[in-house]
Amino acid sequence: MCYVKSDNERVYAQHLQNKLFPDHTYSVVSGGEPLDIPDLTWEQLKQFHATHYHPSNARFFTYGDLPLEQHLEQIEEEALSKFEHITPNTEVPSQPHWSSPREDHVTCSPDAMAPDPGRQETLCVSYLLGDITDTFEGFTLSLLSSLMVSGPNSPFYKSLIEPKIGTDFSSVVGYDGSTKEASFSIGLQGMSEEDTERVKRIISQTIDDIIEGGFEEERIAALLHRIEIQMKHQSTNFGLSLASYVASSWNHDGDPVELLQISDSVAKFRQALNENPRFLQDKVKHYFKENTHRLTLSMSPDEAYLEKQAKAEEEKLQKKIQALSDSDRKEIYENGLELLAVQSQTQDASCLPALKVSDIEPTIPVTPVQIGTAGGVPVQYCEQPTNGLVYFRAMCSLNTLPEDLRLYVPLFCSVITKMGCGALDYRQQSQQMELRTGGMSVSPQVTPDSSQLDMYEQGVLLYSSCLERNLPHMFQLWSDIFNSPHFNDEERLRVLVMMSAQELANGISYSGHMYAMTRAGRHLTPAGELHETFGGIKQVKFMKRIAEMSDLNKVIRTLPKIKKHILNPDNMRCAVNTTPQKMSDTSEQLESFIKDVAVNRKARKPVRTNIIERPLDPLDDSGPSRKLISEQNFKPCQMKTFFQLPFPVNFVSESIRTVPFSHEDYASLCILGRMMTVKFLHGEIREKGGAYGGEARMGGGLFTFYSYSDPNSVQTLSAFRKGVDWAKSGQFTQQDIDEAKLSVFSAVDSPVAPASKGMGRFLSGITDEMLQSHRERLFAVSHRNLVEVAERYLGVGQRTCGVAILGPENETIKKDPSWIVK
């Protein structure tokens, strides 16, 4: 729970739910309130588990093409037959409806990375809606929510975001159907306290404006188009997505089958609009204007927030301790020793069902691709059953971009599809993207070479998808972005900058381990430095500085300079995934697009001269190629960095430079990371240390340890070292190795959606033949191999490593001169 309390967004969301539903289940913290947990007795915990975690309180979900009868038989034999049916009485009652609105206020910890330290107030109005088991009403309210808050054409975006009163919508925004009765929330974060009343008035006025003016037909059409694409898009976690989608309503005795009949809901929605043009406005009037069950919750930072929390917990602990008798203390101590002994034992996993390594397919299926050109630009064509969709990607090299512009690349990627283009302003552009595509995005890419640690490819990836009928429209939108993107609207840019800076600041407490891992690997490979530039703490601080600038003209002048280097067909390669029937038409449309943007084509000199070319087709050295940067003189260096942040927990990482993907030892290090995680680190870091989690993993030439939401810091680094000693000692069994192999293969063999087939080859140059070789090396990993790679790469004196910790003030680290404290 300390993890949740360290994240202001979660703190706010928790308070909002507790206070909107104050009379039953949702009024308490499901994970446990830290101050209340010590009052929980063993008997209460056992009783709760016996009733709530009983098959009589369960829902069983199966998905796939195996016979259902076998599943039901297994469920009966291995679970249901071993229990007596009970009545758990876990139904959630309806929340009594308030007769008048309520207001409340909570506090949180200040955010050191906030775009504007003087504006850290959050305010949100939340409305109680109807029961989620009413499927069509829930569907309607979910669509209504999207119309009200999603994208620059929505009423609340216009009234709350564009005036720049706050940095972004509040962390809880829009429709929430996860509780028995749904809710809708709207508000702002990153605002000033003096704007509180103004925001309340704007929310009320916007609701009045919607009731009066309704929504444009084109926006409703765009929303229904998005649903059509979602229904056609094939994802690899389709079954789990369905389970998640139906779970909330089904748990409250809703009809899960009715929920899945989305086409029926769409038809019913269209009919309702035809029969009553004010259908949606009437819903807004009923659920928002006339709804007296609404909560206005504000949150402000308190410099002493964490101190007060720690003091309250310490006082609670001392009170508990003082009430203990000598015999109580002795019993607790002995129980602690017993627990430690149990935690240190090797568990017998033989009772669990398991695959054998011999059950795994020895070979991978081949994904056929064709390499061609369109207008002189290399293209990878991959025919797939994409269900009426076309998927387009383009990799644009950064090799010619001046190094002083690198920090701006993520910002460029973030705004290039949101500022307007051609004859379209940013609102029209957004509308057309929603009407004609499944989304258009641009993102930075840093791809380590598969055979050389000090070689990498740098670029930005363009991605979009569309229904087959909208292919010309999708490429026209890309043409306008290439040929005439809009950069001069400073007000629009400021809105996007503030939202981006706020999102990055919020992400540190949520994904602190990712930032720690990125910083730990910064000085170990050339790609590591670029990862830190594009997605590390360095980028968070840069965006904070940009958000604090009173004049964005320097940024406005910089973006077109970046565009000249990135959106240049001379530095681009493309990939298309679609059905065989549509491939010819797609190729023609792509050819037309390349011709349309040819005006941007210009041969520019790379900033670095050490460019190595890798053929896109390994069987054709004379064909088109990927252009990688080689830094053979790169010298990795060891560095330990500590970022002091206002969190009660730590995010810890240590990265060690090892070998690239195609090296013979890479597979052994993959297996070692998985085995060390499950058989050693989990027990040391989570069970004994109290962290939410930790892991060792191999990737990008680095063997990386990390922990998150960790009450410890240097002790966790010690656990990492003990993990290496454990591996070097060889104190693991063949069963441990086989379990690790099964786990690694579950990731290696995870399904790939038709949209993503061939993407490993397109982005990383890793062919099916290379994947098969890696697969064979995984099968061959032995006990001896694992001990040898632990000694060769991870042992003290053998390793080059980087360490990073994000966490609260730490006197031990401050006194250690080997650490750089930020």
N, C-alpha and C positions, 0 to 999 in steps of 0.2 A: 504493500500500500504506500510505502514511502515513494515508490516510483511514480504512482499517480499523483501524489501530493507535490512532486517536483515539476509537474507539467501544468502550467496555468490554464491551458485549454481544457484539460481533463478536470481540473479543479472546478472550473466554471460549469462544465457540462454536468458534473456530479451534483453540484448544488442546485442547478436548474431543475433537474429531474426530481431530486428529493423534495424540493419546495413546490413544484407544480402538482405533485401527487403526494400530499403530506399525510394521508390517512391510512396507508397500507404498505404493501411490499416495497413499492418504489420510493418510499420515504427514507429507506436505509441504504447504506453503502454495501453493495453485494459482495465486494471483496473484503469487507471488514474495515471499520473505522479504527485507526491505530489506538486511539484512547479507549475504545470499547473492547478490543480484542482480549486484553488481560482479564476481563470479567467473564469471558466465556469458560464454562466448565467442561471437563472431559465428557460428562454425562450428556450435556446439551449438544456437544459436537457429534457424539455417537447417535443420539436420537435424531438429529437433523439429517445425518447421513443415511440412517436406516429408513427414513420416510421419503426424503427427496431423491436419493440415489437408489431407488428401488425400481425394478422392472415395471411395477404398476404405475409408475410416474414417468415412464419412458415412451418415446416415439421411435420406431424403427424405420429407417429409410434405406432402400436398396436401389441401385442404378446399374444398368448394364444389360448384356444379352444372355446372361446365364439363367437357367430355369429358376423361377421364383420359388417353386416347391422345395427345392434343395435349401434355399436360404431359410425359409420358414421352418423347415425341419430342424436345421441346425440351431436356429434361435430357440426353438422349443426345447431341444435336448440339452443344449449347453447353458441356457439361461433360465427360461421361464419355468421349466420343470423343477428347478432347484429352489423355487420360492413359492410361498403362499401368497395369494392375491390379498392386497390390503387396499384400504381407501385412504390415500395419503393426505387428502384435504389440502391440496396445494393450489386450488383455484385462486386466481387473482380477482378480487372484487372490483366493481366499478368505483371510480373515484367520485365521492359526493360533489355535486356541482356547486361552485361558489355563487353567491348572490351578488357579489361585487368584486371588482378586480383587486389584486393585491400587489404590493411592492416590497422589495427586500434588498439588502446589500451584504456583500461578502468581501473578504480581502484575499490577497495572494502575494506571492513573492515578486519583487521588482525584476524586470527582465533586462539584464545587462546588454543584450544585443538588440533591444527594441530600436526601430528606425528613428523614433523621437522619444528620448527618455522622459520628456515632460508630458507626453501624451500616452498614458498606459491604462486609461479607463476603458472598461467594457460595459456596454449596456445592451440588453436584449429584451424584447417582449415575446412571451411564449403563450400560445393559445391551446387549450385542451380541445381536441376534436372528437370524432366518433370512434366507435368500437372497430378494431381492425378486422373483425370477422365478417363485416359487411364488405365483401370483396369489391363490388363496383364503386361504392362510396370511397373506399381507400384508393382505388385506381384513379378516380376522378380528382381526389385531393392531392395525390402525388403529382399528377399532370398540372394541376392548378399551381402547386408550389413551384414547379419548374418555370411556368409562365411568369410567376411573380418575382423570382430571384435569379434565374439562370441567364448569364450573358449580358452584354451591354445594352440589349434592347429591352430588358425587363424593367418594370416600373421601379422596383426598389434599388436596382443598380443605378438607375438614373437619379433617383432622389437621395440616396444615401452615399453611394461610392463616389460618383462624379463630383459632388461639391467638396470632396476631400476633407470631410469632417473627421473621418477616421481612416485607418490604413487599409481596412478590409472588413468584410462582414464578420460578425461575431463567430466564435468557434463552433457554436451550434446555430445552424441556419437551415431553413427549409423544413420539409416534411420528415417526420420520424415515425415510422410504423413498427418500431421494435418493441413497444410496450402495448399492453392490452387495449388501451385507448391511445390513439395517435395524437401527435402534437405538431404544431407549426411554430417556428421561431424566426424572428427577424431582429437584427440589431447590428452594432458596430463594435469593433475593437480598435485599439490605438487612437482613442479620442481624448479630448480634454474634458475635465469634470464639468466645466462651465457650459459645455454643449449638451448636457444631459436633457434638459427640458426641450431644447431645440430638436433633438433626435426623436423624442417622444411625439412631438407635434408633427414631424415629417412622416413618421410611421402612420399616425392617424390620418393625416391628409392624403397620403398615398393610397390607403385603403378606400377612402372616399372617392379618389380619382378613378380607381379601378372600377368601383361600382357604377360610376357615371359613364366612363368611356369604354370599359371592357378591354379586349385584346384584339390585335390585328389578326385577320384570318391567316395571313402568311406565317405568323409566329406559331399558330396552332398547327398549320400544315407541316412546319419544320419539326415540331415536336413529334407528330405522328410519324414523320419520315424517320426520325431517330429510333423510334420503337421498331419500325420495319427493319432497319439495319441491325438492331440488337437481336431481333428474332432470327435473322439470317446468318449473323456472324457466328462462326464455330470456334469455341474456346476449348482448351484441353481440360478445364475443370468444370465442364458443363454440368455433370451430375452433382458435384458439391455446390455449385451455384444454385441449382434447383432446390437442393436441400435447405440451403441458407434462405432462399427466397420464400419458401413455404413455412419455415420453422416457426416464426413468431405467431402467425395466425393459427397454424395447426396446434401449437401448444396451448392456445386458448380455445380449442375446439372449433376452429374455423374449418372450412372445406378446402383441403389442399388441392384437389383436382380442379375446383372452380378457379383457384388462383392461377393455375397453369393455362387456362383457356383465355390467353391474352387477346387473341383475335376477336373473341366474342365481346370482351370488354371494350376493345377499340370500336367495334361495330355499334355497340350500345351507346358509347360516348358520342359517336358521330350522329346517331339518331336523336339523342337528347339535345344536341346543338341545333339540329334541323327543326325539331319540334319547338324549341324555346331558344331564340337567339341570345337571351339574357341568362341562359343556364348557368354559366360560370360566374357571372356577376351576382346572381342570387346566392350562390354558394359563398362567395366572399362576404356578402351582407350577413348571411346567417352565421358563418363560422368565425368571422373577425369583427365586423361592425357591432353585431348584437350579442356577442359572446362575453358574458361576465366572468367566465373562468379564464382569466388571463393574468399572467404574472410578469411584472417588470422587475428584472433583476440586474443590479449594477455590481461591478467588481472593480476595486481599486488596489494598487500596490501598497504594501505596508513594509517599510524597511526592516521592521522587527518581526516579520511574519515567521520566518524559519526559527528565529530565536525563541519566540513565544511557543511555537509548536514543540521544539525540543525541550523547553522548560516544562511544559504541561506533561509531556511524556515522561520526563525524568521525575517529576513530582508524583505521577501515577505509579511509576516503578518503585520509588522509595516508599510510598504508602503501602504497596503490596509487600515489599520486603520487610518493613517494620512490623507487619501483622503476622509474620511467620514465626513459629516457635523453632527451637533448636532441632526438634525432630522433623519439622517441615523442611527446614533447610537441608538436613541430612538426606531426606528422601528425594528432594529435587536434585541434589548433587549426584546421588547414586543413579537416579533416573537419567541424568545427563550423561553420565559415564556409560550407562547401558545403551542409550541412544547412539552415542559415538561409536560404540562397539558394533552395533547393528549396521550403522552407516558404513562402517569400514569393511563389513563382510561382503564377500562375493555372492550375489544373488543367484539362485538356481532358476535359470530361464528355460529349463527343459520342459516345463509344463505348458509353455506358450506355443501356439501353432507357428510354424516357420517354414519358409522355403529353404531349399538347399541351393548352394552355388551351382550345382549341376543342373538345376531347373532353369537357369538363365540361358536364353538363346545365345549361341556362340558368335553369331554374326548379326550385323545391323542391316536393315533394309536400305537399299540404295535410293537416293532421291535424284532422279534425272533432271539436269538443267542444261539449257543451251546458252552459249555465249554468242552474242551478236553485237550489232551497233545500230544506233538510230541517230542520224544526222552527225555521224562521227563520234558519238558518245557511246562508250561500252555499255551493254545491257545484258543482264542475266534474266532469262525467261524460264519460269518454272510453272508447268501446267499442273493444276491442282483442282480438286472438287470444292471450289470456294462458294458454292451455293448462291450464285448470282452476284457475287461481289468481286471487285477488282482491287488489289492491294498494290500500291506504288511506293517505292523508296528510292531515294537518291543520296549517295554519299558525296559530299563536297569537301575537297581537301582544304586544309588550313596551311599548307606548306608555303604559300606566298604571303601569308598575313604577317605584317610587322609584329615583332614580339611585344612591343609596348601596348598593342591592342588586344592581347590574349585575354586579359581580365574582363574585357567587355563582351566576350563571345557569348556567355550564358545569357546576359541581358539582351543581346541581339536576338538570340534564339527565342527568348521569351516574348519579345514584342513584335517580331517581323510578321506574324500572322494576325496581329491584333490592332494595327494602326491604320488600316485601310490600304487600298491599292487600286491603281488604274482609276476608273470613274467612280469607285465605291469608297464612301467614307467608312470608318471602322464599324459603325452599326450595320451598314448595308453589307459589308464584307462578312461580318459575323452571321447575318441572316442567310446569306448565300451559302456559306459553309455548312450551316445547319440544314438547309434545304437540299443541298446537292451532294454532300459528302458525309462520311462517318467520322469526320474530324481531320484536321490538318495540323501537323506539329513539326517543330524543328528542335533538335537537341544536340549538344556537344558529344563527340565520340572520341575516346582515346583507347586504341586497341593495341595491346602488346603483341609483338611478333611471336609466332609459335615456336621459333627455333633459336632466336637470339634475345637475351634479356635486355640488351641495350639498344633495341630497335623497336619502333612503334609507328603506328599510323595515327594521324590526328585529322579530325574533320568534323563536320556537322551532318546529321542525318535528317533528311526530309522524309516525312511519312504521311500517307493519306490513304483513305479507302473510299469506295463509292459503290452504289448499285450500278450494274452494267449500263443502264439507260442514261446515267449521269456522267459517263466518262468524259465527254467533251467539256462539260461544265467544270469538272474537277481540274482538268489540265488548263482551262482558261483562267481559273483562279490562280494556279501556280504561275502561269505566264504573266499575269498582272503583278504578282509579288516579285518576280524576277525583274520585270521591265520598269515598273513604276510604283515601288512601295512608298508609302507616306511616312515621313519621319518628322515633319515640321510642327506637328500639333503638340506643343509643350504641355498643355493641360492634360491631354490624353496620356502622354508619356509619364507624367508625374503620377497619375493614378496607377499605372502599371508598375512603376518603380516601387511605389509604396506597398502595393499588394505583394510584389515579389520579395521585398526586404522583410515584410512581416511574416511571410510564409517561411522564409529561411530562418528567421529568428525563432519562430515557433518550433521548427524542426529539430533544434539542438536538443531540447529536453526529451523529444520523442525518439530521435534517432542518434543520440549522442555517441553510441558505439560505432556508427558508420563514420562519423567525423573523426573519432579517435583512430580508427583503422586507416583512414585516408592520410591523416597526419603522420602516423607511425611509419607508413610506407613512403613518405614524401621523398626522402633522400636516398632510397635504396635502388631505384631504377629511374631512368629518364621519364618514363611514363608516369611514375609516381608524383613527380613535381607538377605535371600537367593535370593529374587528377585533383591535386590540392588546389590548383588555380581555378579549375572549373567547378569543383563541387565540395571543397573543404572549408575549414574555418576562414581561410584567406578570402574566399568568395563571399562568405557571410559578412565579414568586416568591410569588404569593398562595397557591397550593396548597401550596407548601413551608411557608409560615407556618401554614396550617391543620393540616398534618400534624404540626407541632411542638407544637401546642396540647395541653396535658395534659387540658383539659376542653372537650368539644365541645358543651356545652349551648347556647352562643350560636348555634352553627350549627344545632342542632336547633330552636331558637326561630325562626330566620330562614327555614328552608325552607318552613314553612306560609304565611308571609307572601308568599313568591314564588309559591307555588301558587295563592293567591287571585287573583293578577293574570294568571297564565299560563293555567291550566286553567279558563278562563272562556268559555263558548260565545258570550258577547256580543262577544268579541274574536277570533273564530275563523272560518276558512273551510276547506273540505274539498275533497279530490279523490279520485276513485275511478277506477281502471282495471280493467276486467274484460270478459268476453265479452258480446256483445249478449244472449245467452240468460239471463245471470245478472244483468244490470243492474237489472231491476225488483226482484228479491229483495234485491239489495244496497242499493238505495235505501230499501226498507222497513226493512231492518235498521239502516241509518244513521239513519233517522228515529226509530226506537225508541231508539237510543243517545243521540241528542240529547235526547230526552224524559227518559231516565234521568239525564242529567247536568244537567238544567235547574236543579236546586237551586243549582248553582254560578254560574248566570247573574246577573250584576249589572252595571249600567251604572256604570262608573268614569270619573273625569275623567282625561284624558291629563296626564302630567307637563308636557309641552310644549304650548303652545297653537297652535304653527305647524304644524298638520296639514293636509296636502293629500290629497284623495281622487282616486284614479284608478279609473275603472270597470273591473270585471272583464271586461265585454263592451264593447269599443270602440264598438259600434253602439247601446249602450243606456246613455246617461249617467244615467238615473234608476234604474238597477239597482244591485246590490251593488257594493262598491268595496274597493280596497286603500287603507289609510291610511298615508301616508308622512310622515316628518318633514322639514320644509324649514328649512334654516339659511342663509337668504340673506345674513346678516351674517357668515358664517364667514370668517375671515381665515387662509388657509394660511400656514405659516411654515417656513423652512428650518432644518434641524437635522441635525447629524452626531453620531452616537452610536457609541461603541466599547465593547463588552462584553469584558473580559479574562477568558478562560476557559482551563482547562488542556487545550487542544488543540494539536497541532503544526501545524495547518492553519487557514486562515481561511474564513469564509463572508461574502461581500461583496455588498452590494446598494445600488443607487441608483435612486430612484423620482422621476419627473417628472410633475407635474400637467399633464394635457392636456385631453381632451374626452370626453364621454359617448358611449354606444353609437350613438345616432341622429344624431350630428353627421356632417357630410359628410366630415370628415377622419379619422374613426375607421378606416375601411377602409384608407386609405393608411398609417396608423400600424401597423396589423396587418401589412401586407405588408412595411413597412420593418423591423419587429422581426424577422421571419423571415429576410429577406434579409441583414440586418446580422449575425444570428447565424451563418448558414452561410458567408457570403462574407467576413466580417471577424473577428468575435469568436472563432469556433472556432480560427482560426489563431493569434490573438494570445494568448488566454487558456489554451487547452488545449495546442496544439502547441508554442508558444514559451514560454508561462508555466508549464506543468506542472500546471495545475489539472485536476481530474477532469472539469470541464465548466463551461459558462457560457452565458448566453442573454440576449436582449432580447425582451420580450413586452409586448403591449398588453392591458389589461383593467381594468375598474372605474374608468375615467377616468385611469388611471396608465400611463405608459410606464416599464417597470421593467427594469433590468439586474440580473443576479446572477451570481455564480460560487460553486462549492462545492468543498470539499477543495482549497483554493487555497494554495500556498506563499507567494503574494504578497498584498498588501493595497492599499496606496496605488498600487502599480504597476498593479493591476487597475483601479482607479478611473481612472487615466490611459488605460488601454486603452478604457474606456467612452467617454471624451471623444474619443479618436482615432477610434472608431467613428462618432461623430456627425460629426466633420470629414470622414471618408470619405464618409458619406452626403451631406453638404452639397456636396462636391466633384463629385458625380455620376459618380464613377469606377466605374460598374457598367453592365452591358449589358442589352439587352432579354431575353436568355436568363436572366440572373440574376433579373430581375423575374418572368419566367414560372415559373421554378423555385420562387420564393417563393410565387407565387399557387397553384401546384399543392400545395405543402406546406400552405398555409393552408386551401385547399379540402378537403384530405384530413381536416382536423380538423372543418371546418364540415359536411362531408358524411359524417362517421363515422356508422355505423349507430346507430339509437336503438332500444332494446329496447321491446317492447310495454308493459312496466311503467313506462317513463319517457316515453312519448309524451304530449305536451301539458304536460310539466312546466316547460318554459321559460316558457310563458305563465302557468301557475299561480304559479310562484315569482317571476318577474321582470316579468310583464306584457308580455313580448316576443311579439308575435303572429306568425303566419306571414307576414303582409303586411310587417311590419317586417323579418323575416329575409330576405324576398325583396328588399326595398330595399337592405339591407346587401349582399346577394349581388351585385346589379347594380353597386353602388359598388366592390366588390372587382374585378369584371371590368374596370371602367373605369379603375382605378389606372394612371397613366402615370409615365414617368421624371420628368417635370416635377413631378407631384404629390409624389413621394417627396422630391425635393430641397426643395420648398417646405415640407413639414411638418417636415423636419429643421431647416430654418432657423427656422420659425415657433415651434416648440415646444421644440426640444432645444438650440438654440444658447445659448451663454453670454450672459447678459443678458436672454434671452427666457424662461428657465425658472424655475420654482419647484420645488426638489427637496429630497429628504431622503436621507440616507446612513446606513447602519448596517453595522458590521462586528462579527462574533463571531470571536475568535481569541486567539492567544497574546500575551504581553506585547509591546508595540510602542513603542519609544522615540521614533520619528518622530511618532507620533500623540500621545504623552504631552506632547511639547514644543510641539505645535500648539494654541494657545488656542481655535481654532475648533471643536475637538472636545470633546464631553462624554464623559468616561471613567467607565464604571460598574465 
